[in-house]
Amino acid sequence: MMESTISGFMKKSVKALAFVSILAASSACAWAVPVTTWTLSNVNFSDGATAVGSFSINSSFTALTAWDITVSGSTLTPTANAHYDMGDGDSSFFTISSTEVTLAIDVPSFAQELILILTSPMTSAGTPVNLQGGPSAGTDDCNQPGQCGFLNTSGQLIGSAVPEPSSVLLFLSGACVLGFVLYRRKRALA
């Protein structure tokens, strides 16, 4: 009798643990901090340059998690052409907020800079945002002497939010626990 009571308690404990795990995993996914990837669209400058590529930013707008943007076709002397790539080591970001991202190639010394000024704040949902143009406090590409090309079209950032990998792993671990419990239950009934 005592053995069956302990066995019943163990089964109920395993079920409760599985339920709590699934609940924790699903709530963690619901509250996960997404990373939003922003892709440049129709970004053309007065110096003939175009900018293509994307960057990823956390939802608190305090850090870029990835970036790969190429500026090419500039007529500035020396050129403002640049490849801003997080894996390069020469490329970094100086300023970041929900309304501005400044990328630079700063090794061996300041050489190129890309400044993206937005007309409205970026959101974690990834709603498209227009870039601000014009020579006064607008989006531009600059070289070391301080010559800049200014945005002369209606450039835009198009975003797409994705959950952080840790949230997905937590959800999958909860699903695995549930699967294991269901497997054991089915096996015990057979």
Residue pairs with C-beta under 8 A, 6 or more apart in sequence:
14 181
14 184
15 181
17 177
18 177
18 178
18 180
18 181
21 173
21 174
21 177
21 178
22 174
22 175
22 177
22 178
23 174
24 170
24 174
25 170
25 171
25 172
25 173
25 174
25 175
26 171
26 174
28 167
28 170
28 171
29 163
29 167
29 168
29 170
29 171
32 163
32 164
32 166
32 167
33 58
33 59
33 60
33 164
34 59
34 124
34 161
34 162
34 163
34 164
35 56
35 57
35 58
35 59
35 65
35 161
35 162
35 164
36 56
36 57
36 59
36 122
36 123
36 124
36 125
36 126
36 159
36 160
36 161
36 162
37 54
37 55
37 56
37 66
37 126
37 159
37 160
37 161
37 162
38 54
38 55
38 56
38 57
38 122
38 126
38 129
38 157
38 158
38 159
39 53
39 54
39 157
39 158
39 159
39 160
40 51
40 52
40 53
40 54
40 69
40 116
40 155
40 156
40 157
41 155
41 156
41 157
41 158
42 153
42 154
42 155
42 156
43 50
43 51
43 52
43 131
43 139
43 151
43 153
43 155
43 156
44 50
44 151
44 152
44 153
44 155
45 51
45 71
45 74
45 80
45 140
45 141
45 149
45 150
45 151
45 152
46 135
46 149
46 150
46 151
46 152
47 74
47 75
47 76
47 80
47 141
47 147
47 148
47 149
48 73
48 74
48 75
48 149
49 71
49 72
49 73
49 74
49 75
49 76
49 80
49 81
49 141
49 149
50 71
50 72
50 73
51 69
51 70
51 71
51 114
51 141
51 155
52 69
52 70
53 67
53 68
53 69
53 70
53 84
54 67
54 68
54 69
55 64
55 66
55 67
55 68
55 69
55 101
55 103
56 64
56 65
56 66
56 67
57 63
57 64
57 65
57 96
57 101
57 122
58 65
59 124
61 96
61 97
61 98
61 122
62 96
63 96
64 86
64 93
64 96
64 101
66 86
67 84
67 85
67 86
67 91
67 93
67 103
68 84
68 85
68 86
69 83
69 84
69 85
69 103
69 114
70 82
70 83
70 84
71 80
71 81
71 82
71 83
71 84
71 112
71 114
71 141
72 81
73 81
74 80
74 81
74 141
74 143
74 149
76 143
76 147
76 148
76 149
77 147
78 143
78 144
78 145
79 143
80 112
80 141
80 142
80 143
80 147
80 148
80 149
81 112
82 105
82 111
82 112
82 114
82 141
83 91
84 91
84 103
84 104
84 105
84 112
84 114
85 91
89 107
90 105
90 106
90 107
91 103
91 104
91 105
91 106
92 103
92 104
92 106
93 101
93 102
93 103
93 104
94 102
94 103
94 104
94 113
95 101
95 102
95 115
96 102
98 118
98 121
98 122
98 123
99 117
99 118
99 120
99 121
99 122
100 115
100 116
100 117
100 118
101 115
101 116
102 113
102 114
102 115
102 116
103 113
103 114
103 116
104 110
104 111
104 112
104 113
104 114
105 111
105 112
105 113
109 144
110 144
111 143
111 144
112 141
112 142
112 143
112 144
113 141
113 142
113 143
114 140
114 141
114 142
115 139
115 140
115 141
115 142
116 131
116 139
116 157
117 131
117 132
117 137
117 138
117 139
118 129
118 130
118 131
118 132
118 157
119 129
119 130
119 131
119 132
120 129
120 130
121 129
122 129
122 157
122 159
123 159
124 161
125 159
125 161
126 158
126 159
126 160
126 161
127 159
128 156
128 157
128 158
128 159
129 156
129 157
129 159
130 154
130 155
130 156
131 138
131 139
131 151
131 154
131 155
131 156
131 157
132 138
132 139
132 151
133 139
133 150
133 151
133 152
133 153
133 154
133 155
134 150
134 151
135 148
135 150
138 150
138 151
139 150
139 151
139 155
140 148
140 149
140 150
140 151
141 148
141 149
142 148
142 149
